[in-house]
Amino acid sequence: MSTDYTYDEQGQFFPFFILTISGLVTLPLTYSLLTPSQELENTAPRIHSGFKPRDADLIEGQIKKQKRRERRLKRIITAAAGWLMMGYMIYLIMVTARSIPKIWDPYDILGISRSANEKAINKHYKGLARRFHPDKMKPDPAKNQTIESLNDHFVELTKAYKALTDEEVRNNYVQYGHPDGKQSFSIGIALPKLIVTEGNGKYVLLMYGLLLGVLLPYVVGRWWYGTQRVTREKVLVTSAGNMFQEYKESMTEGDVLSALSTGEEYNDVLKGGREDHGLGKLERSILAEGTEGRSTAGLESKDREGYEQLSGVRRKALGLLWAYLGRVDLEDSTLNDEKYEVAPIALALNEAFTAISLAFTSTPAIESTFKTSQNLIQAIPPQASPLLQLPYVTPTIAEAIEGGNKTHLTVQQFMQLPDDRRRRAALGPGLLSESEYRAAVGVARQLPVLKVEKAFFKVMGERLITTSSLVQFVIKARIIPPGTTNTPEINELDLEDVDPAEDDLDAILGRKSNKKPKLTDSSKPTPAAKEEKTIQPPLAYAPYFARDHSPRWHVYLADSKQAKVAVPPFTFTTFDKPLFDEQGNPTFAVQTLKMQFQAPPQAGQYTFVMHLICDSYIGIDTKKEVILDVQEMARAEEIVPEDEISEPEEDSLAGQMNALKSGGIAGSPPKAKAKKPTDEDSSDEESDTEGEEEEENSDTDTDTDTDEE
């Protein structure tokens, strides 16, 4: 027996091989391209407004430019090439004739039934032998017959006959499938024959060398060094190092902007000598004298001095950022386009700089980074009026509405004014028109302002907070847009925090449960068993920002005396209950926000300042003083919960049985015999009474219930 290896250059098996390899790459790549992104910016609703800024076409162009980058043209081309290759291979499979190995079958060769007996086989074979014996047949040229083919056919008939009648030949057929015993077989390899053709060996080795020695290390190295070049916040490590050098314990928003200008990412925007293009016009525009000691773009004298010390790409990048924040018209389409392009880059860099600031735990620096995020998204310079967040409102109109006061009005304060007073302040020549006023008020009434109703500490399943325990800081809040009237009273039950069941590990660890909802007798899921669904707030209303951005709320606890962050920020992007109904009206549902941290190792009262900051809007942040009361472990062990078992109803079966056991009648409990108390009994009774009074007067916070998330 021998084995013959044949290489398939005719396309019998080769298309299946190429189709499989192409499918392994093309199908997952196509799925990733067609699957909608689950990022918050792609799934959140929007605030309705018909306002378009002056440079709306440039902003829209930047948005489209970013989407083109996200489409990843190389991946699309690769997927398209893969589908073309797969289509061509399927075509070859359909049109290529395939040779199917024929199984040697004596019954088929003799043309008799498998149920024929030996007598019938002998008779049939004798007839075939007389008919097809080479001595009695002559080759027929019309049928391409030759003497060799006639001999071969007769030999096959003889083998088939012996396989059914001769014992030894039959054993070979049964064991090996052929009367001659083991046969040689051919293995087809789904590769072109040219790879083993004599003289092509050196080219095959060269191809393997390029694939394994050059291409594979290049791909792996590029992936590895690509991941090492950027931080977790997706900014270049070099940029993070530059910003680290700029960090100071006490930083203003202007200092943060100066630090953000050190990013290497601006080199891609201002490459090819663009760092000097229009720089003079840019600086004249942003450094022109404004009001209140600031330039038209919002620079203070300190910011101006720092800016004039810079050069190169950093100088122009910082100038473009100030022009963007001040909404300064640079009277040059290229410069205006660049200022809208650098703002999203600065926001990404600011996230990395926030992480750097958190490592130093300095509250002023962290607050400045969060405020810078608000300024970048809303295109408003530091210390400017929050009313600039509303459409059509300019610095002149905002100053007129505020009546020249040095203290700026927030959007909430503006909307709290009576409508006639708002109109008198905002409408008029050089101010807002009626339609513009309605548009501004309409946007204000859609802003997701989170009002804190209650904030407290708790330990899950415990009545006291003990040293080193895992503490939950629970915030109960409602979304109440500015200008909302007739806000419903809050239900006190909604302010409680219910602990999950002890066996509900998913709820305890804050994970999404995969269990099926339990059904009641009515075959409907219980409220507690309904599938959790996260609710996203509307995208940030930021008509000048050339990206979609989903608002994020940061909660952290700070020590006001030391100006340090005590508990790092927890970030919330979704809520557990609907914010608005189908008509767009607020639901006023109580939302639950939780953050966990370890309690201090020493007992005592700790005073913190809670900071609830939204990264997308100015003037809607919340500060609140909270007190954490930590007790020693021994104090918690002293408090033993008492099981309260209520007496059964008198008219119930349990009540009747209880009455019989006690020897009385339902409705009239048996009278206890009078007993003269001894001194010892009297002492015990007094002790018990004092204990009850102490429990009733206990000031322990047992608030451990809340809405399920």
N, C-alpha and C positions, 0 to 999 in steps of 0.2 A: 504494500500500500504506500502511496506517495501523496504528498500534499502540494497543490499548485496554487501559488499566490498570484492573483491578477490585479493589476491596477486599472481602475475604472475611468478611462478617459472618454468613453462613449456617453456618459451621463446616466447610466442606469441607477447607480446608488449615490453618485457624487451630489446631485441636487438635494437629496434628503439631508446630507451632511451640512451643506451650506445653508439650507433652509433652517435647520435646527440652530446652528451657530448664530445666524442673523436674527432669528426669533428671540434667542436669549438676551440679545442686546436691544433689539428694536422694541419689543413689547413693553418691557418695564420703562424704557425711555419715553415711549408714547404715552403710557399711563401717567407718568409724572408731568408731562406737558399738558395733558387734557384735564387732569384732576384739578378742580378749583382750589385755590389757596385757602387755607383755613386761618390765615392771619386775621387779626381783629379788624384791620382796615378794609378787608375785602368782604366782610359779612355784616358790618354794623349799618344801622339806618343813618339817615342824614337829616340835618336841620334844614327846613324849607326856607329858601330865600332867593329872590330874583336879582339880588345885587351883584354887579360885576365891577371890579376895580378898574382903574384907568388902564393898567397894563395886563388886562385879562388874557389877551392873546399870547403875551410872553409867558405868563404863568401856565396857561394851558399847554404851551409848547414844551415847557420844562416837565410837566406831568407826562406828556406823551413820550418825551425823551427818556424819562426814567422807565416807563413801561416797556419801551423798546429794549432797554438794557436788561430788564427782568425777563424778557422773552427768551433770551439766551439763543441767539441766532445759530450758534454752532450746534447746539443740541437739536434744533429744528432741522437743520441741514442733515445731520447724522441720522435722525429718525426718517427723514424723507428718503435718503439713500438706502437705508435698511429696508424700507417698504418696497422700493424699486427692485432691490436684490431678491427679496422674498417673492415678489410677483413673478420675476423672471424664472426663479427656481421652480415655482409651481407650474409655470408654463412648460418647462422642460419635463417635469414629471408627467404632465398630461399627454405630451406629444411623443415621448420616447417609448419605443417598444421594449418591453421588459422580457427577458428570457427567463421562463419559469422552469426550474429543474423538474424533469418528469420522473415519477416513481416507477420503478420496474415492476410490472404487474403481469404474471403469466396468463391469467384469465383474459386480460385485455388483449395481449398479444395473440393468443389463440382465437379470441373472439367467441368464447363460450361462457355460459352462465356459471356462477360460483357454486351453484347447487348441483352441477353435473357430477355424476359418479365416474369411477375409473373406466368403466366400460364405454361410457359416452365419450370420455376424453380420448381413449384409444381410437375409437371409430372416427372422431372428428379429426384427430391428428393424421390418420392415414389418408383422409380425404385431402387435407392440406398438403401432405407430402407429395401425393400424386399430382397436385395442382401446381405447387411452387418449387418442385425439385429443379435445380439449375440445369439438369440434363434435358428436362422437358420444356423449359421456357427459353425464349429468345428475348434479348434486350429490345425494348421499345424506345427508339430515339425520341418519339413524341412525348414520352413520360420521363425523359432524361434517365432512363435505366441503363445500367452497365452490368457486365458479368459480375463485378465485385459487389455491387449493390444487391444483385439477386442472391449471391452466395451469403452475404451478411443477413439478409432477410430470412433465408432458410435456416441459418445457424440460430437466429433468435427464436424461430419456431421450435427448433429442436431443444434449445435450452428451456423454453417455457414448458414443453412437454415433459422433459425429464424432471423439472422442478415440481411437477405434480404427480409423477409416477415413480421416479427413482428416489430411494430413501436417502442416500448420501447427498445428492443434489438438493433434495427438498430440505434437508437440515441446513445447508448453507443459505438457502433462500429464507428460511424462517429466522435464522440467527443474524444474518448480515443483510438481508433484503435483496440478495443477488445470488444466482446459482454458482457463480465463480468465487464466492467468498468475499473477503474485504476488498473494497474498491477504493481507488484514489478519489480525492475530492478537491474542489477548487474553492478558494476563499477570495471573495472580491473585496478590495480595499477602496474606500470611497475617496481616493486621491488621484490626481492626474498622474499618468505614467511618466511624465517628463521629469518628475523629481528623482527618479531612479535611473533615468536614461544615462548611459555612459557619456561622460563629459560634462554632465550638469552637477556633479557632486559639489564642486567648489562654489557654485552659485547657491546651492541649497544651504551649505554651511555659512555662506555670507548672509543669507536671509535669516537663519537662526541667530547668528551673531548680532545682527541689527535688532532683531526682536527682543532677545533676552539680554543683550549687553548694552543696548543703547535706548530703545524705545521704552522698555519696562522700567529701567531705573529712572528715566526722564519723567515718566508719568507719576511714579511713586514719589520721586523727589519733589516734583512740582506740587503734588498734593500735600506732602508733609511740610515743606517750607511755606506753602500757602497758608496752612493752618497756624504755623508758628509766627507768621508775619502780622496776624491780627489778634486782638484781644477778644474776650468774651463779648464785649459790646460791639464787635465788628469794626473796630478802628485799628489803624496801623500801630504796631508796638512802638515804632519810632515816635509817632504822634503822642502816644500815652506818656512816653518818657519826656518829651518836650513839655507837656502840660504839667507833669509832676514837678519839673524844675520851676514852674511859675506859681506853684501853690504857696499860699500864705494863710496864716491862722485867721486873719480878719480880711475878708475880701468883699468888695462891692460888686454889683453886677457889671460895672465897667471893667474891673479887674478880671472877672471871669471871661468877658468877651476878649480881652487882650490875651488871656491864656489860650482860648480856643483858636486864636489866629495862628498858633504855632503848628497846627496840624499839617502833616505832609500831604493830605488829601487835596489841598487847594492847588498843588502843583499840576494836577491833571486838568483843572479848570483853567489855570492861567499859564499853561505851557506855550512854548513857541513865541516868547517875547511879549506875551499879553500882560505880564505883570507891570509893564510900563505904559501900556496903551491907555490913554485917557486919564492917567493918574492925576494930572494937574486939574482937569475939570472936575474930577471926583472930589479932590480935596477942597477946592473952592466951594463946592456945593455943600459938603458936610460940615465944614468949619466956619461957615458964615454965621454971623452973630444972630442969636435967637432971643428968647426971653428968659428971665429969671437966671441969668448967668450961664445959660447953656447955649450951645450952638443949635442950628436948625435941625440937626440930626439927633440932638440930645446929649452931646458930649459936655461934661463938666471940664473945668480948667485942668484938673488932675488927669482926666482921660486924654485931653488934648496934648498935654506935655508928654505922656507916655506914647501917644501915637507918633509924635514928631521924632521920636528917637528910633523908630523902626525903619526898615528898608526892605526892598525886594518884594517877594511874594507875600510875606507876612503883612507888610504895610498896606498893600492893595487889598488883601483879603479882609483886614480889619476895617478899612475904609468902606468896602462894599457891605460889610455887616452893619455898620452904622447907617449907611444910606438906606439899607433895607428896613432897619428898625424905625428910622425917621420918616419912611415913605417918601424919600426925597426923589424928585424927578431929575435924573442926571442928563436929560436932553440928548441922550445917545442910546440907540437901541441895543448896541453891544454891551454897554455898561449896565443898562437896566436889566438885560438878560443875565448878566453875570451876577448881579446882586440877588436875583431870585434863585440862582443856582447854588450860591454858597450858603444860603440859610439852612437847607436840610442837612448839609454837611456839618454845619456848626451844631445843629441839634444832636446829631449822632455823636460828635465829639463831646458835647456837654454831658451825655449819659456816661461816657467814660470818665470825665472829670468829676462827676458826682460820685462815682465809685471810689475815685482817689480821695475825695474829700471825706467820704465815710470812713476811710481807714484812719484818718486823724481825729474823727468824732467831734470836730469843731462845729458848733451850731451855726454861727454866723456864715461860715463858708458854705455849709450845706444849704442854708436858706437862700443864699445868693445863687447857687446853681439851680435850685428849683425855680426861683423867680426868673432866671435867665431863660429857662425852658419856656415859661409862660410868655416872656417877651418875644422870643424867636417865633413861636407858633402864631402869636397874634400880630407880629410886626409892629410892636410898640416899644419905644425907648424906655429905659429905666426911669422910674418916678413919674411917668406920664399918667394921664387920666385913664382909668379903666373904661370910661365911656367910649374910647376909641375902638373898642371891640365891636361896637354896633355899626351896622352899615350906614354909609353916608356921613358919619360923624367925623369931623376934622378937628384938629387942635383948637381952631378958632371957635367952632361951634361948641366944643366941650367946655371951653373957658366961659362962653356966654351962658351955657346951662348952669354951670357952677357959680355964676355970679361973681367971678373974680376971687373966690375964696382960695386960700392956699391949700386947704385940705380938699383933696379930690373926692368926688362922689363915686361910689361904686354903682354898678348896674342895679343892684338890689335897692340901694337908697334912691336912685333915680326913679325906679318903678314904684316905690312906696309913696312918692309924691302924688297928690290928687291930680287927676287927669287934666283939669283946667290949668293947674299950675305948671304941669309938664309942658303943656302946649304953649303957654305964654313964654316959657324959657327956651323952647326948642324951635318954635315956628316963627317965621318972619323973614324980612329981606336979609340976604346974606346968611340965613340959617337954613333949616330944613323946610322943604315943602310938605304939603299934607301927605302925599304918597310916600315920600321919604321917611316922614315921621312914623307912618303906619308900618313901613318895612322895618325900621329900627325897633319899634315896640314889639313887632311880631317875632323878631329874632330873640329879643330879650326874654320873651315868655316861653322860649324853647330851651333855654340854657339849663343844664342839669346841675342846679345848685344843691349840694348835699347838706342838709341841716341835721346836726347831731341832736338827738332827743335824750339820749342817755349813754353814759360810758362808765363801765365798772370793771373790776377785776374779779376773777373767780378761779377756783380749782375744780376741775370736773369731778363730781361725786363727793365733794367735801364741803363742810360748812365753814371752815376756816382756811386761810392761806398760811401755810407753814413755811419754815425756812427751806430753801433749796427745792421747793416743789415746782411743778410745771404749771405756770400761771397762764390763764387766758385773759387777754384784754378784749372785752366785748364792746362794740360800738353799735348802738341802735340809732339809725338815721333814716330820714325820708328825703326824697327828691322833691323840692318845692321850688319851681321856677320863679324868677323875679316877677312881681306884679300879680301873683296868684291871690285871689280873694276867696273868702269862704273856705279857708282850709279846715277840713274836718278835725274834730278832736281825736287825739290819739287814744287807742285802746290800751289800757294798762297791761293787759295780758300780752300784747305784742312786745312789750318792753322786757318780758321775762325771757330767760334762757333755759330751755329744757335740755337736760343731759340725755345723750343717746343711751339706748339699752346697753347693758354690760357686754352682751355678746355681739353687738354691732361694731365689729372692728373697723369697717370702712368708715363709719361716721366718726368714730373716735380718732382715727388717723387723718380725717379730712379727705378721704378718697371717695371717688364716685362709685356707688354700689352697683354691682352687676347682678344682684339678686332680682328675681321676678317679684313684682308687687304682690303682696298678700291680698286675698279677696275676702270680703265679708260675706254674710249670708245672701246679700243681694247681688253677689258676683261682680261687685264694683271695687276697684282699688280703694283702700283707705287713704285718707289725706296724707298720713305719714308715709305711706308706701308709694306715693306717686313718684314717677321718675323725675329726678332732678334735672332742671333745665336752666342753664345760665342765660341771663339777659344782658345784652350789651347796650351801653348808652349810645346816643347818636355820636357820629363822628364830630370832632372838634370843628366848630364854626371858625374857620381861618381862611378867608378868601385870598389873603396875600401869600399864604404858605403853599409852596408848589409840591405838596404831598398830602395824601390823606392820613390823618392821625386820629387814633382812638384815644380818648381821654384816659388818664391813669391817675388814681388817687394813692398818695403815699401817706402812711401813718407811722409816726415814730414818737417816742417819748424822750424828752430832754430834761436835763438837770439845769434849771435856770440859774442857779447860783454859780455853777462851774462853767456854764455855757458849753456843755458837752452833751453828746447824744448818749442816752442811757440804754435805749433799746433801738437797734437799727430799723430802718423803714421796712414796712411790709407794703407791697404794692398790690392794689386791687384794680382789676380791669372790667370785671363783670359783677352782676348782682344776682340775687336769688329770686327776686320777684319782679313782675313787670313794672316799668317806670311810667309808661304812657299807655292809654287804651287805644282802640282802633281809630277813634276820632282825633287822637293826638292830645287828649287831655291827661294831666297827671293823675296817677292812681293813688298817690300818697301812701303807698305800701311801705311798711317799715322794713328796711334792709338791715341785714346783720353782717357786720365786718368783724373778723376775729384775727388776733395775732397772739402767738405763744412765745413765752420766754421763761427762763428760770428765775425763780424768786431769789432775792439776796440771801446769803448764808446767815445773816444776823437779823434777829427780830427787831421790829420797830416800825415807825410810820415813815414812809418815803413819799415825798412830794415831787411829782413830775408835771411837766407841761406837755399835754398831748398836742401834736401838730398834725392836722389833716389838710394836706396840700394837693390841689389838682394841678397837674403839669400843663394844662391847656388853657386855662382861663385866669384872668387877673382879678383879684378882689373877692374870691369866693372861698378862701381858705378859712380854717377854723383853728383857734387855739383855746385850750381849756385846761384848767388845773385839775389834776386827779391825784388821789392819795391812795397809796398801796399800804395796807395794814398787814404786816407779817407777824405771825405768832410763833412761839416756840412749839416744837413737836409735843412736848409734855402737855401743853394747854389743850391741844386737839384731842389728846387721849383722855382728858378729864371729862369731855363732853360726850356722853353716851346717848345716842338717839333712843327715845322711847317709842315703842310700837303702840300706836293708838288703835284699839279694836272697839268699834262701835257696837252698842247693844242692838240686838235684832228688834225689828218692829213688833209691837205687841200683837197686832192682828195677823201676823204671819205665822206660818207653821213653825218656823224656828223660834219665834217668840213664845208660842204655846208650849213647846218642848222645854224651853228655858225656864218657863214658869213652873212646870211640873217638877223639873229637877230641883228647883229652889224651894219647893214645897208651898208655893203660893199660887195665886190666880193671876192670869194675865190681866194686866191693868192695875194691879195693886201689889207692889213688891212686898215681901215679908218684912215684918218689923223685927229689927234686931233687939235682943235682950239688953236691958240697961246694965251696964257694968261700971262699977266705981273705978275710975282710973287710978292706977298706982303712980308713984312718983316717976318710975322708970317709963311707964307708958306715956305719961304727960310729956316727959322730956323728948321721947321719940316723935310724938305728934308735933311738938313745936319745931323740932328739927326738920320734919318733912314740910311743914308750912313755909319755913324760911327758904328751903330749897325750891319750892314752887314759885315763891315770890322772886327769887333770883333768876329763875328761868324766864318768867314773864317780863322782867325788866332787862333781860339780856339784849345787848346792842349788836349781837353778832349778825353779820350780813349773810343771810341764807338765800340770797337771790341767785339761784342756780338754774333758772329755767329760761329758755329762749326759743324762738322759732327755729324750726329745722331749716337747715340750709339745703 
